[in-house]
């Protein structure tokens, strides 16, 4: 959602304003291997600079801590990075969005039989996650899809239904609203935001990239072909009456989310999505931000924290039997973002990025995300999913840009300083 103070500037709920950066270079390659003498870390610069060097876990951690200490970094802590950034590393939810041969009628009736098979999201959370008050009003969300639309249904329990903003692209989150965030290709850039209030007023926009990376919103984007309906279980803006709830149905065309001439279905069958319910429990605020996938901070514009929505074709299996899978190991992904958050905090203090993995203050506990048992010097806890046992992490950096990559077998995850994420296959 958009902040009124930042609407004109295009800078809602941003964290520290990071400068936009340029191309990265000076690559450093690290290979994690379970050696017979213990877990070792191999790294090399281009051979014209130095020969490959082998670091034990203890040496890597010791030298990394010393390097950062000499840099005067306050990133040094007795806590592992996974503890420091715990609120931003919780596993995002995964949802199996089932194919429907029968499209729902978009009339606001979420009790229609076609919705019965859809998996229900019945619990939202404070945007900051664990340790913060749970939402005081229930919300239920369901999704289905077909070859033309993504269908969304929501029921928001509300004792006092209120809405006054009636013009398209009004900032509807100034009142109670329901919001959908979509990043079909999961790259963290060029994602979409659709908001609606109890009058059915729509605010739809596209983001170039998150605000933390200098992103801008474009309200000129109007979700072409969207169909939506709102139904009230009560009366609108009548304080003398106690209401029950309001419901929403949306049909969002895949072609409306096209990138590079590819509609959303052509981009991926695993989308990144989030839902947000803005609730003004008190007229003077502040507003509540209740979301499906908590981001860990008051900033919804962190697509890496959104849930995974898997568009599955199953027609005959019960909804609770359908298995939703991500296209890569989520813990490998989280490890890259652990390095990303560390880079951003380091840059905020020193106006440069860390260029070598051994200069990150990584503790043995941090490598648990890679399923490497650092304490025992082995890859003892590797999952039996056939996705590889020896990850390689590469760090490339200049003072103002960086690129992180993690390779496991033929799959390479890549992440840069703007939060641009891609998955590559090295055949």
VODRENLO-438698 format. One line per 4 residues: number of its first residue (from 1); for each residue x, z, y of C-alpha. Coordinates in nm, 4 decimals. Layout:
! VODRENLO-438698
NUM	X:Z:Y  ...;
! end
This chain:
! VODRENLO-438698
1	0.0000:0.0000:0.0000  0.1026:-0.0442:0.3584  0.1878:0.2311:0.6045  0.0251:0.1962:0.9498;
5	0.3421:0.3021:1.1272  0.5387:0.0406:0.9372  0.2835:-0.2379:0.9045  0.4221:-0.4395:1.1947;
9	0.7825:-0.3735:1.1019  0.7147:-0.4420:0.7346  0.8886:-0.1274:0.6195  0.6498:0.0975:0.4327;
13	0.7717:0.4081:0.2505  1.1246:0.2675:0.2324  1.4163:0.4782:0.1317  1.7471:0.4567:0.3179;
17	1.7629:0.1163:0.4910  2.0218:-0.0673:0.2891  2.1881:-0.3742:0.4324  2.1337:-0.7033:0.2630;
21	2.4411:-0.8131:0.0809  2.6235:-1.1272:-0.0202  2.7689:-1.2765:-0.3360  2.9584:-1.0499:-0.5729;
25	3.3024:-1.1022:-0.7179  3.5978:-0.9173:-0.8749  3.4381:-0.8715:-1.2147  3.5282:-0.5825:-1.4398;
29	3.4233:-0.5893:-1.8025  3.3680:-0.2829:-2.0137  3.3014:-0.2933:-2.3846  3.1628:0.0131:-2.5581;
33	3.2732:0.0368:-2.9212  3.2541:0.2951:-3.1934  3.6165:0.3111:-3.3058  3.7429:0.4955:-3.6096;
37	3.9265:0.7398:-3.3835  3.6244:0.7902:-3.1563  3.4264:0.6124:-2.8887  3.6586:0.4034:-2.6736;
41	3.6016:0.2014:-2.3583  3.7805:-0.1271:-2.3073  3.8048:-0.2897:-1.9689  3.9931:-0.5754:-1.8180;
45	4.0428:-0.7436:-1.4861  4.1461:-1.1071:-1.4811  4.4700:-1.1266:-1.6743  4.6698:-1.2354:-1.3691;
49	4.6075:-0.8864:-1.2299  4.6558:-0.6588:-1.5287  4.6500:-0.6303:-1.9047  4.3578:-0.4843:-2.0963;
53	4.3622:-0.1054:-2.1013  4.1896:0.1339:-2.3379  4.0301:0.4565:-2.2153  3.9019:0.7366:-2.4316;
57	3.5745:0.8923:-2.3247  3.7560:1.1969:-2.1912  4.0015:0.9849:-1.9918  3.7258:0.7676:-1.8463;
61	3.5218:1.0645:-1.7308  3.8282:1.2482:-1.5967  3.9661:0.9493:-1.4080  3.6216:0.8526:-1.2791;
65	3.5632:1.2013:-1.1411  3.9075:1.2107:-0.9817  3.8548:0.8717:-0.8187  3.5252:0.9767:-0.6694;
69	3.6675:1.3100:-0.5631  3.9426:1.1335:-0.3718  3.6739:0.9161:-0.2120  3.5057:1.2315:-0.0858;
73	3.1763:1.1531:-0.2571  2.9025:1.4135:-0.2654  2.7734:1.2321:-0.5736  2.9942:1.4690:-0.7698;
77	2.7749:1.7281:-0.9357  2.7755:1.9573:-1.2310  2.4654:1.7690:-1.3402  2.4747:1.4409:-1.5319;
81	2.3409:1.1401:-1.3417  2.0489:1.1279:-1.5837  1.9544:1.4738:-1.4594  2.0078:1.3935:-1.0907;
85	1.7893:1.0829:-1.1155  1.5543:1.2151:-1.3834  1.2373:1.1515:-1.1804  1.3326:0.7827:-1.1501;
89	1.4308:0.7391:-1.5135  1.1188:0.8459:-1.6980  1.0094:0.5714:-1.9393  0.7426:0.3458:-1.7820;
93	0.4144:0.3225:-1.9729  0.3477:0.0244:-2.1999  -0.0001:-0.1293:-2.2257  -0.1387:-0.3750:-2.4797;
97	-0.3639:-0.6117:-2.2825  -0.5851:-0.7869:-2.5349  -0.7012:-1.1466:-2.5274  -1.0759:-1.1898:-2.4861;
101	-1.2605:-1.5014:-2.6029  -1.5579:-1.3886:-2.3955  -1.4937:-1.3380:-2.0241  -1.6615:-1.0409:-1.8561;
105	-1.9249:-1.0968:-1.5931  -1.7629:-1.0041:-1.2621  -2.0489:-0.7982:-1.1253  -1.8986:-0.4495:-1.1048;
109	-2.0567:-0.3375:-1.4329  -1.7679:-0.1889:-1.6285  -2.0015:-0.0773:-1.9102  -2.0422:-0.4363:-2.0288;
113	-1.9758:-0.4653:-2.4026  -1.6761:-0.6965:-2.3561  -1.4822:-0.4051:-2.2049  -1.5368:-0.1833:-2.5087;
117	-1.2397:-0.3289:-2.6958  -0.9984:-0.3005:-2.4028  -0.7552:-0.0106:-2.4120  -0.8442:0.2523:-2.1516;
121	-0.5907:0.3964:-1.9074  -0.7550:0.7317:-1.8501  -0.4853:0.9281:-1.6716  -0.3205:0.8648:-1.3355;
125	-0.0369:1.0747:-1.1933  0.1011:1.1822:-0.8595  0.3387:0.9087:-0.7483  0.6300:1.1548:-0.7573;
129	0.5705:1.2335:-1.1233  0.6169:1.5591:-1.3087  0.6049:1.8835:-1.1148  0.3452:1.7614:-0.8657;
133	-0.0314:1.8290:-0.8674  -0.2366:1.6240:-1.1075  -0.5123:1.4042:-0.9622  -0.8270:1.6049:-0.8978;
137	-1.0628:1.3113:-0.9597  -1.0709:1.1018:-1.2803  -0.9920:0.7296:-1.2871  -1.0261:0.4879:-1.5788;
141	-0.8745:0.1390:-1.5890  -0.9017:-0.1379:-1.8486  -0.7510:-0.4869:-1.8721  -0.8168:-0.8066:-2.0663;
145	-0.6907:-1.1625:-2.0333  -0.7645:-1.5207:-2.1249  -0.6049:-1.8555:-2.0472  -0.7345:-1.8522:-1.6891;
149	-0.7568:-1.4927:-1.5661  -0.6242:-1.1418:-1.5896  -0.9295:-0.9142:-1.5861  -0.9182:-0.5628:-1.4406;
153	-1.1959:-0.3027:-1.4519  -1.1775:0.0412:-1.2930  -1.4095:0.3375:-1.2500  -1.3195:0.5908:-0.9804;
157	-1.5076:0.9197:-0.9862  -1.5860:0.9994:-0.6227  -1.8241:1.2638:-0.4852  -1.8357:1.0978:-0.1444;
161	-1.8055:0.7192:-0.1383  -1.6911:0.5984:0.2008  -1.5686:0.2683:0.3437  -1.5962:0.1070:0.6861;
165	-1.3235:-0.1593:0.6945  -1.4961:-0.4920:0.6309  -1.2566:-0.7680:0.7413  -1.0280:-0.9474:0.4997;
169	-0.6728:-0.8114:0.5185  -0.7775:-0.4959:0.6999  -0.5446:-0.2119:0.6009  -0.7926:-0.0759:0.3513;
173	-0.5691:0.2077:0.2368  -0.6556:0.3787:0.5663  -0.9609:0.4715:0.3581  -0.9981:0.5447:-0.0119;
177	-0.8993:0.2353:-0.2052  -0.7820:0.0928:-0.5373  -0.4617:-0.1127:-0.5592  -0.3095:-0.3494:-0.8128;
181	0.0590:-0.4462:-0.8099  0.1780:-0.7429:-1.0169  0.5223:-0.8806:-1.0973  0.4535:-1.1293:-1.3796;
185	0.8136:-1.2411:-1.4330  0.9474:-0.8865:-1.3962  1.2372:-0.9829:-1.1700  1.1556:-0.7294:-0.8967;
189	1.1163:-0.9966:-0.6274  0.8229:-1.2015:-0.4982  0.5627:-0.9651:-0.6389  0.1959:-0.9324:-0.5427;
193	-0.0285:-0.6573:-0.4090  -0.4101:-0.6555:-0.4128  -0.6108:-0.3711:-0.2566  -0.9863:-0.3198:-0.2417;
197	-1.2191:-0.0590:-0.0940  -1.5752:0.0443:-0.1771  -1.7145:-0.2312:0.0474  -1.5281:-0.4903:-0.1584;
201	-1.2957:-0.5676:0.1334  -0.9737:-0.7245:0.0094  -0.6174:-0.6880:0.1317  -0.3913:-0.9260:-0.0605;
205	-0.0271:-0.9917:0.0136  0.3024:-1.0975:-0.1378  0.6308:-0.9099:-0.1018  0.9611:-1.0944:-0.0762;
209	1.1431:-0.7964:-0.2272  1.1190:-0.4159:-0.2034  1.1499:-0.2610:0.1414  1.4666:-0.0761:0.0369;
213	1.6340:-0.4181:0.0145  1.5016:-0.5494:0.3457  1.1831:-0.6928:0.2002  0.8955:-0.8380:0.4021;
217	0.5253:-0.8711:0.3239  0.3215:-1.1880:0.3720  -0.0495:-1.1375:0.4340  -0.0750:-1.5152:0.4714;
221	-0.0846:-1.5181:0.0919  -0.4501:-1.4999:-0.0082  -0.4989:-1.4687:-0.3819  -0.6620:-1.8101:-0.4411;
225	-0.9572:-1.8062:-0.6767  -0.9805:-1.4285:-0.7154  -1.3223:-1.2978:-0.8109  -1.4155:-0.9355:-0.7548;
229	-1.7197:-0.7118:-0.7390  -1.7827:-0.3479:-0.6533  -2.0709:-0.1331:-0.7741  -2.1642:0.2050:-0.6287;
233	-2.2976:0.4961:-0.8304  -2.4272:0.6596:-0.5144  -2.4671:0.5734:-0.1492  -2.2085:0.4433:0.0938;
237	-2.0833:0.6642:0.3787  -2.3749:0.9072:0.3587  -2.2501:1.2643:0.3789  -2.5938:1.4043:0.2994;
241	-2.5821:1.2622:-0.0531  -2.3492:1.3549:-0.3375  -2.2191:1.0470:-0.5178  -2.0839:0.9921:-0.8689;
245	-1.8343:0.7039:-0.8736  -1.7616:0.3477:-0.7695  -1.6523:0.0706:-1.0020  -1.4467:-0.2448:-0.9571;
249	-1.4089:-0.5656:-1.1546  -1.1503:-0.8312:-1.0758  -1.0619:-1.1679:-1.2244  -0.7143:-1.2608:-1.1018;
253	-0.6201:-1.6260:-1.1721  -0.2837:-1.6811:-1.3393  -0.2265:-1.9804:-1.1124  -0.2614:-1.7572:-0.8059;
257	0.0556:-1.5777:-0.9182  0.2582:-1.8976:-0.9575  0.6330:-1.8955:-0.8951  0.8335:-2.2201:-0.8950;
261	0.5242:-2.4140:-1.0100  0.4927:-2.1863:-1.3133  0.1729:-1.9850:-1.3328  0.1948:-1.6273:-1.4497;
265	0.1373:-1.7078:-1.8174  0.4201:-1.9609:-1.8138  0.6550:-1.7033:-1.6627  0.6129:-1.4270:-1.9177;
269	0.3738:-1.2548:-2.1548  0.5162:-0.9172:-2.0527  0.4335:-0.8350:-1.6906  0.5346:-0.5426:-1.4742;
273	0.2311:-0.3834:-1.3122  0.1155:-0.0679:-1.1434  -0.2114:0.0731:-1.0194  -0.2539:0.3067:-0.7265;
277	-0.5537:0.5007:-0.6070  -0.5276:0.6181:-0.2476  -0.7482:0.9200:-0.1937  -0.8008:1.0935:0.1400;
281	-0.9074:1.4393:0.0273  -0.8733:1.5580:0.3859  -0.9615:1.3422:0.6850  -0.6428:1.4388:0.8673;
285	-0.4313:1.3550:0.5640  -0.1892:1.3243:0.4144  -0.3390:1.0879:0.1614  -0.2928:1.1309:-0.2129;
289	-0.1143:0.8554:-0.4053  -0.2295:0.8578:-0.7671  -0.0617:0.5934:-0.9835  -0.0415:0.4717:-1.3416;
293	0.3392:0.4639:-1.3480  0.5051:0.7283:-1.1272  0.8065:0.6033:-0.9324  0.9624:0.9475:-0.8801;
297	0.9497:0.9201:-0.5000  0.6808:0.8373:-0.2432  0.7478:0.4643:-0.2655  0.5270:0.2386:-0.4746;
301	0.7566:-0.0555:-0.4013  0.9916:0.0109:-0.6907  0.8922:-0.2581:-0.9435  1.1469:-0.1298:-1.1947;
305	0.9334:0.1832:-1.2293  0.6077:0.0004:-1.2968  0.4480:-0.0186:-1.6380  0.4869:-0.2968:-1.8933;
309	0.1671:-0.4957:-1.9555  0.1976:-0.6998:-2.2745  -0.0498:-0.9865:-2.3061  -0.1227:-0.9960:-2.6783;
313	-0.3256:-1.2535:-2.8712  -0.4655:-1.0294:-3.1414  -0.8394:-1.0805:-3.1967  -0.9051:-0.9062:-3.5264;
317	-0.7019:-0.5860:-3.5120  -0.8472:-0.2700:-3.3558  -0.7145:-0.2130:-3.0052  -0.5314:0.1049:-3.1029;
321	-0.3502:-0.0816:-3.3828  -0.2003:-0.3507:-3.1604  0.1686:-0.2934:-3.0963  0.3042:-0.3702:-2.7492;
325	0.6772:-0.4390:-2.7268  0.9143:-0.4947:-2.4380  1.1526:-0.7950:-2.4494  1.4643:-0.5739:-2.4305;
329	1.5646:-0.2184:-2.5087  1.4090:-0.0064:-2.2307  1.6982:0.2409:-2.2420  1.9507:-0.0363:-2.1736;
333	1.7378:-0.1286:-1.8730  1.7252:0.2324:-1.7552  2.1027:0.2649:-1.7855  2.1488:-0.0282:-1.5460;
337	1.9092:0.1335:-1.3001  2.0982:0.4602:-1.3305  2.4042:0.2728:-1.2052  2.1923:0.1011:-0.9369;
341	2.0645:0.4292:-0.7890  2.4159:0.5711:-0.7945  2.5464:0.2620:-0.6142  2.2815:0.2895:-0.3430;
345	2.3498:0.6567:-0.2757  2.7243:0.5944:-0.2700  2.6783:0.3057:-0.0261  2.4632:0.5201:0.2046;
349	2.7584:0.7569:0.2414  3.0587:0.5238:0.2299  2.9238:0.1801:0.3340  3.0728:0.0186:0.0270;
353	2.9876:-0.0083:-0.3407  3.1698:0.1247:-0.6449  3.3615:-0.1570:-0.8090  3.4712:-0.0030:-1.1384;
357	3.2662:0.1654:-1.4085  3.5202:0.4441:-1.4533  3.4603:0.5392:-1.0885  3.0985:0.6279:-1.1608;
361	3.0584:1.0017:-1.2243  2.9155:0.9444:-1.5719  2.8853:1.2399:-1.8065  2.8618:1.2195:-2.1863;
365	2.4876:1.2851:-2.1615  2.4436:0.9700:-1.9526  2.5588:0.7512:-2.2402  2.2716:0.8766:-2.4529;
369	2.0640:0.6031:-2.2865  2.2853:0.3551:-2.4710  2.2318:0.5445:-2.7959  2.6015:0.6234:-2.8073;
373	2.6877:0.9668:-2.9398  2.9718:1.0451:-2.6991  3.0080:1.4002:-2.8242  3.0884:1.2818:-3.1775;
377	3.2666:0.9632:-3.0833  3.0272:0.7347:-3.2659  2.7212:0.5204:-3.2295  2.5332:0.7570:-3.4567;
381	2.1912:0.7354:-3.2962  2.1534:0.3609:-3.2664  1.7955:0.2448:-3.3238  1.7176:0.0380:-3.6286;
385	1.5623:-0.2421:-3.4266  1.8220:-0.5114:-3.4854  1.9084:-0.5300:-3.1174  2.2774:-0.4651:-3.1525;
389	2.5127:-0.1709:-3.1762  2.7890:-0.2404:-2.9227  2.6718:-0.2790:-2.5635  2.9019:-0.4218:-2.2978;
393	2.8619:-0.3237:-1.9342  3.0081:-0.5325:-1.6550  3.0401:-0.4218:-1.2930  3.1103:-0.6718:-1.0142;
397	3.1323:-0.5544:-0.6551  3.2451:-0.6285:-0.3051  3.2014:-0.3691:-0.0287  2.8520:-0.5055:0.0455;
401	2.7238:-0.6478:-0.2809  2.7256:-0.5732:-0.6498  2.6057:-0.7062:-0.9814  2.5569:-0.5061:-1.2976;
405	2.5108:-0.6538:-1.6415  2.4630:-0.5143:-1.9891  2.5121:-0.7299:-2.2960  2.3895:-0.6339:-2.6399;
409	2.4417:-0.9061:-2.8964  2.3151:-1.2279:-2.7322  2.0877:-1.0591:-2.4777  2.2257:-0.9988:-2.1273;
413	2.0446:-0.7876:-1.8655  2.1569:-0.8544:-1.5080  2.0796:-0.6532:-1.1935  2.2041:-0.6962:-0.8363;
417	2.2089:-0.4926:-0.5144  1.8668:-0.6243:-0.4059  1.7047:-0.5082:-0.7277  1.6823:-0.8639:-0.8626;
421	1.6621:-0.8373:-1.2419  1.6988:-1.1138:-1.4970  1.7312:-1.1497:-1.8706  1.9647:-1.4111:-2.0088;
425	2.0418:-1.5225:-2.3609  2.3970:-1.6055:-2.4516  2.3451:-1.8346:-2.7484;
! end
